[in-house]
Amino acid sequence: MNPALSQLGTEMSRLSGVRAIMKDIIETLRAGAGQSFINLSAGNPVILPEVEQLWRDCTAELLASPEYGEVVCRYGASQGYQPLIDAIVQDFNQRYGLNLSNRNVLITPGSQSLYFYAANAFGGYTASGELRKIVLPLSPDYTGYGGVTLTPEALIAYKPELEIDQGNHRFKYRPNFNQLQIDEQTGCVIFSRPCNPTGNVLSNDEVNKITSLAAIHDVPVLIDSAYAPPFPALNFTEMTPLFGGNVVHCMSLSKAGLPGERIGIAIGEPAIIQALECFQTNLCIHSPRYGQAIAARAIQSGQLADIAVNVIRPFYQRKIAIVEATLDRTLPRSLPWFLHRGEGAIFAWLWLDELPITDWEFYQELKKVGVIVVPGSTFFPGLREEWQHKQQCLRISLTGTDAELQTAMERLAQVAQQVYGS
């Protein structure tokens, strides 16, 4: 059967961005004919024993409680499982000195769905036919933002400024406030902090400037905090989550060990939360409740925040240190390579300036030596202007073993020298 797709169906079905890369990776692994690959492409977190045990313990508590039937065998409220909402309100009020109530929190099936709700509730065409933009203020950013809107022309990203440390082969992206436009035609703003794919952490001043520009026009600002404190706390530099006003603090428990349960959390003003909740009610009634029930226990006990700081964060800090040290040792100082400052998340981001081939072609060369990464050009959704930089970057997952990361970076350095002809 070959059913005819609508315009929307065609748009949502197209193979683009990271989906095309992942399809190629799967086919490469299947056709490997016994070849061994170091696969540093995935966003899946490593299953850490202490983290898995926490979720096993919380599951055992749920199974033994009289609450189990109510959780699994009944529908719930669209806003989310009340004990989880209560746990978040209590934890954040105590931790950050907030004054949240239940009306400030929404539980969604993963944070990706949350951005889908927001992009289409606030972005796209108004009833009078005006286009409201979905603004990504700092490109590159999470590739998934490219698929959240039902109105592709609404998505717009802005090219950053590059802060380059030539001597140490490091760099950092900064928002270009001379170019950034947030005005009465803006529907919402979205960015990740810490950033997937680069590990960038916008400063408090930068975030405050973005939110202030948006507040002038009552524009919601969704801060994707999937890697932020208090859990999973995958920030390697000091950072403070921001709340209140037009800010929607968006969390995920995926990198805290529950990617399979799809738990997203939005914290914001009641009017914004209610609009997102209405969208969710129409789409899926409510989020699955089993994962919410065990998450409530982990947060309420304080164990999740403790494990995030003492287990999850140090694990990935060690990984980024291995990547940094190996590239510093193996890549020639004469080559124009720059590693983004590793400020958080579970990826390293490498910029190969003046690269003689494209990022896709470099990715193919790496596969020949048994290393799989992700070409960086898939992480610039909404950036419409031509920019050579987009074809010069690679995202490297920190989910390999220590030995795999070291070996992969050594092989990458060899390929780079061959490609540059040095």
RAWO-V38345 format. One record per residue. N is the residue number from 0. SS is DSSP state (A for helix, B for strand, O for the rest). PHI is phi in whole degrees, 0 to 359 (NA if undefined). OMEGA is omega in degrees with one decimal (* if undefined). Layout:
# RAWO-V38345
n ss phi omega
N SS PHI OMEGA
N SS PHI OMEGA
This chain:
# RAWO-V38345
n ss phi omega
0 O NA -178.2
1 O 229 -175.2
2 O 294 177.5
3 O 285 179.7
4 O 266 172.7
5 O 287 176.1
6 A 302 178.3
7 A 294 178.9
8 A 299 178.2
9 A 295 -179.4
10 A 297 -176.8
11 A 284 -177.4
12 A 265 -173.5
13 O 293 -180.0
14 O 270 -175.6
15 O 217 174.1
16 A 57 -174.5
17 A 291 176.9
18 A 299 178.8
19 A 294 178.4
20 A 296 -178.3
21 A 297 175.8
22 A 298 179.0
23 A 295 -179.7
24 A 296 178.6
25 A 300 179.8
26 A 294 178.2
27 A 297 -179.3
28 A 295 179.5
29 A 292 -175.8
30 O 266 -174.6
31 O 295 178.0
32 O 50 177.1
33 O 89 179.1
34 O 292 179.8
35 O 266 179.9
36 O 246 166.3
37 B 264 -172.0
38 B 265 179.2
39 O 249 -178.5
40 O 255 -166.1
41 O 285 171.6
42 O 263 178.0
43 O 295 176.7
44 O 289 174.4
45 O 291 177.1
46 O 280 -179.6
47 O 270 -174.1
48 A 306 -178.5
49 A 295 -179.7
50 A 289 178.5
51 A 299 -179.4
52 A 295 176.8
53 A 302 -177.5
54 A 288 173.6
55 A 296 -179.3
56 A 295 178.7
57 A 295 177.0
58 A 295 179.0
59 A 299 177.5
60 A 298 -179.8
61 A 295 -179.1
62 A 298 -177.0
63 A 275 -174.3
64 O 266 175.5
65 O 292 -178.3
66 O 286 -171.3
67 A 307 -178.0
68 A 299 179.3
69 A 296 -178.3
70 A 289 -169.8
71 A 266 -170.0
72 O 258 179.6
73 O 222 170.4
74 O 291 177.9
75 O 228 179.8
76 O 284 -179.8
77 O 299 -177.1
78 O 291 179.7
79 O 137 -179.1
80 O 288 -169.2
81 A 302 177.8
82 A 300 176.7
83 A 289 176.9
84 A 301 179.5
85 A 299 -179.3
86 A 295 179.7
87 A 293 179.9
88 A 301 -178.6
89 A 295 -177.6
90 A 296 -175.2
91 A 288 176.3
92 A 298 -179.8
93 A 288 -174.0
94 A 287 -172.8
95 A 245 178.4
96 O 66 -178.7
97 O 269 177.7
98 O 230 -178.0
99 O 286 168.3
100 O 239 179.1
101 A 301 -177.2
102 A 287 -179.0
103 A 267 -170.3
104 B 234 173.2
105 B 226 176.1
106 B 256 -178.1
107 B 238 176.6
108 O 283 -176.9
109 O 89 -178.7
110 A 284 176.8
111 A 301 178.6
112 A 296 178.9
113 A 299 179.0
114 A 289 175.2
115 A 296 177.6
116 A 303 -173.7
117 A 294 -177.5
118 A 300 -177.0
119 A 262 173.6
120 A 282 -175.2
121 A 249 179.9
122 O 254 -178.1
123 B 99 -174.8
124 B 274 175.8
125 O 280 179.3
126 O 299 179.5
127 O 269 175.6
128 O 91 178.0
129 O 277 -179.0
130 B 270 174.8
131 B 260 -173.6
132 B 279 169.8
133 B 255 -169.9
134 B 260 170.2
135 B 255 -169.2
136 B 285 -177.1
137 B 220 178.2
138 B 256 11.7
139 O 280 176.7
140 O 207 -173.5
141 O 307 -175.8
142 A 296 -179.2
143 A 296 176.6
144 A 296 -179.4
145 A 291 -177.0
146 A 246 -172.8
147 O 274 -175.7
148 O 260 174.4
149 O 276 178.8
150 O 234 -172.4
151 A 306 -177.8
152 A 291 179.7
153 A 281 -174.3
154 B 277 179.3
155 B 220 179.7
156 B 242 -177.0
157 B 240 179.5
158 B 293 -176.8
159 O 272 163.9
160 B 270 179.9
161 B 251 176.6
162 B 262 -168.4
163 B 249 173.7
164 B 254 -174.1
165 O 301 -173.9
166 O 296 -177.5
167 O 260 179.2
168 O 56 176.1
169 B 234 174.1
170 B 206 179.9
171 B 210 174.9
172 B 278 174.4
173 B 231 175.6
174 O 298 176.8
175 O 263 -175.1
176 O 286 174.1
177 O 285 179.9
178 O 258 -173.0
179 O 302 178.6
180 O 240 172.0
181 O 234 -171.8
182 O 219 -176.9
183 O 292 175.5
184 O 268 -179.6
185 B 269 178.3
186 B 267 176.7
187 B 198 178.4
188 B 237 179.5
189 B 224 170.1
190 B 203 -179.3
191 B 258 -176.5
192 O 207 -7.4
193 O 301 -169.8
194 O 268 162.4
195 O 262 30.0
196 O 250 -162.3
197 O 266 -172.9
198 O 80 -178.9
199 O 289 172.5
200 O 239 175.6
201 O 297 179.3
202 O 289 175.8
203 A 301 179.2
204 A 297 179.2
205 A 296 179.0
206 A 295 179.9
207 A 297 179.0
208 A 292 178.7
209 A 295 -177.6
210 A 294 178.2
211 A 292 176.7
212 A 300 -179.2
213 A 287 -176.8
214 A 296 179.2
215 O 304 -176.3
216 O 248 -179.5
217 O 55 -178.5
218 O 264 176.5
219 B 292 176.5
220 B 242 179.7
221 B 266 178.5
222 B 261 -178.8
223 B 287 -174.5
224 O 251 -176.7
225 O 298 -179.3
226 O 244 -170.0
227 O 269 170.2
228 O 289 8.2
229 O 275 175.4
230 O 211 15.4
231 O 274 177.5
232 O 58 179.9
233 O 270 171.0
234 B 256 -179.0
235 O 260 175.2
236 O 229 -179.2
237 O 298 174.7
238 O 207 -179.8
239 O 239 174.3
240 O 298 -179.4
241 O 249 -175.7
242 O 222 170.7
243 O 94 178.4
244 O 64 -178.5
245 O 269 -179.1
246 B 277 169.5
247 B 246 179.3
248 B 278 -172.6
249 B 249 -176.1
250 B 241 173.5
251 B 220 174.7
252 O 261 -178.5
253 A 297 -178.2
254 A 278 172.0
255 A 261 172.6
256 O 102 -178.6
257 O 235 -179.8
258 A 297 -178.9
259 A 287 -177.1
260 A 267 174.7
261 O 53 178.6
262 O 240 173.3
263 B 247 -177.8
264 B 225 175.3
265 B 245 176.4
266 B 237 -177.4
267 O 194 179.6
268 O 294 -175.3
269 A 306 -178.3
270 A 296 178.5
271 A 289 -179.9
272 A 301 -178.9
273 A 295 178.2
274 A 297 178.6
275 A 291 178.9
276 A 296 177.8
277 A 299 178.0
278 A 299 -178.3
279 A 295 -179.7
280 A 303 -179.8
281 A 290 -174.7
282 A 276 -171.8
283 A 212 -179.1
284 O 69 175.8
285 O 199 178.9
286 O 287 174.8
287 O 303 -168.9
288 A 262 -179.5
289 A 299 179.6
290 A 298 178.3
291 A 297 -177.0
292 A 293 179.5
293 A 284 176.9
294 A 294 178.6
295 A 302 180.0
296 A 294 -177.7
297 A 293 -179.8
298 A 285 -176.5
299 A 298 -178.9
300 A 283 -175.9
301 O 86 -175.7
302 A 291 -176.8
303 A 295 178.7
304 A 297 -179.9
305 A 293 179.8
306 A 293 179.4
307 A 300 -175.9
308 A 284 -171.2
309 A 261 -179.4
310 A 236 -172.8
311 A 293 -177.6
312 A 299 -179.5
313 A 299 -179.9
314 A 301 -176.8
315 A 280 173.4
316 A 298 177.5
317 A 294 -179.3
318 A 294 -179.5
319 A 294 177.8
320 A 295 178.3
321 A 294 178.4
322 A 299 -178.9
323 A 299 -176.6
324 A 294 -178.2
325 A 291 178.7
326 A 293 177.1
327 A 299 -177.4
328 A 279 -168.7
329 A 254 179.5
330 O 275 -178.1
331 O 300 178.6
332 O 294 -177.6
333 O 283 -179.8
334 O 277 -178.4
335 O 274 178.1
336 B 254 -178.1
337 B 216 177.9
338 B 261 178.4
339 B 294 179.7
340 O 303 -176.3
341 O 279 -175.2
342 O 259 179.1
343 B 168 180.0
344 O 75 -175.1
345 O 237 -179.3
346 B 224 165.8
347 B 252 -176.5
348 B 233 -174.7
349 B 250 176.6
350 B 252 177.4
351 B 253 -176.5
352 O 294 179.6
353 O 59 -179.6
354 O 300 -176.1
355 O 291 178.9
356 O 235 179.8
357 O 278 177.2
358 A 299 178.4
359 A 296 179.4
360 A 292 176.7
361 A 295 175.3
362 A 303 178.4
363 A 294 178.0
364 A 294 177.7
365 A 296 178.8
366 A 300 -179.4
367 A 295 178.6
368 O 255 171.9
369 O 82 179.8
370 B 236 178.8
371 B 241 172.7
372 O 235 178.0
373 B 239 176.1
374 B 302 -172.8
375 A 288 -175.0
376 A 296 178.8
377 A 281 -174.0
378 A 251 178.2
379 O 237 -179.8
380 O 298 175.9
381 O 83 179.1
382 O 271 -168.8
383 O 268 -178.1
384 O 282 176.8
385 O 289 -179.9
386 O 205 -176.3
387 A 303 -179.6
388 A 306 -177.3
389 A 298 -179.7
390 A 258 -175.7
391 O 236 -172.6
392 B 238 178.6
393 B 224 171.3
394 B 259 -176.6
395 B 242 179.6
396 B 286 179.5
397 O 266 -173.7
398 O 268 176.5
399 O 282 173.8
400 O 290 178.8
401 A 303 -178.8
402 A 294 179.6
403 A 296 -179.9
404 A 296 -179.9
405 A 295 179.6
406 A 297 -178.8
407 A 297 -179.7
408 A 290 175.8
409 A 296 177.9
410 A 293 177.8
411 A 300 179.5
412 A 298 178.0
413 A 296 179.6
414 A 296 179.8
415 A 300 179.7
416 A 296 178.0
417 A 294 -177.4
418 A 293 179.3
419 A 284 179.7
420 O 74 -178.8
421 O 258 *
